[in-house]
Amino acid sequence: MQKTSTPTTTKAWLCLLVVGFLVLLAACGSAPSTTGTATTPTAAPTATLTTNPTPTPTPTTATSSSGNSVSIMNFSFSPNSLTVKVGTKVTWTNHDSVTHTVTADQGAFNSPVSAGSSFSFTFTKAGTFAYHCMIHPSMTATIVVQ
Ligand SMILES: [Cu+2]
C-alpha cells in the first residue's frame, strides 16, 4: 500500500547487490572465456580454396647439357674445345639456318646436322678428337676425351 514510501537506501542496496551480482557473473563468465581464447581455431578450412596454378614441371629440354653439348652457331662450334670423360655422349645442335656436318678428322664420327637439328655421339675411347664441317672447312673444333 505504501508504494512510494520505499526507503531509497533499500533501492540503493538492491542496486548494489544487483551490480555486484552482475560483476560476479561477469567475472565468472569472463574467466573461462579468457582460457577459451587460447584455443581460437585458425581459419584453416580456406586451404582448400587456394587455386594452385598448374604445377609447372620445369621442362628439361637442355637436360643439363652444360658440359657435354656443342652449339653450332654462326658457322662455328662452341665451345671450340670441349673436354669430357670417357663414356660421355656429346650432342651437337645446329642453331644456324644451313646444314653443317660434324666430321671427325680421323673418321670416328661423321654426320650431317641440318638446320635446327642435333647429332649425338658417345665417346668410348680416350683421346683428342679433332673434327670439322665438311661443307665449311673453316669450321674446326676439338673434343678431348679423358
Ligand atoms: Cu658447316
Residues whose N, C-alpha, C, O or C-beta is under 5 A from the ligand:
A	BS01	CU	T99 H100 T101 C133 I135 H136 M139
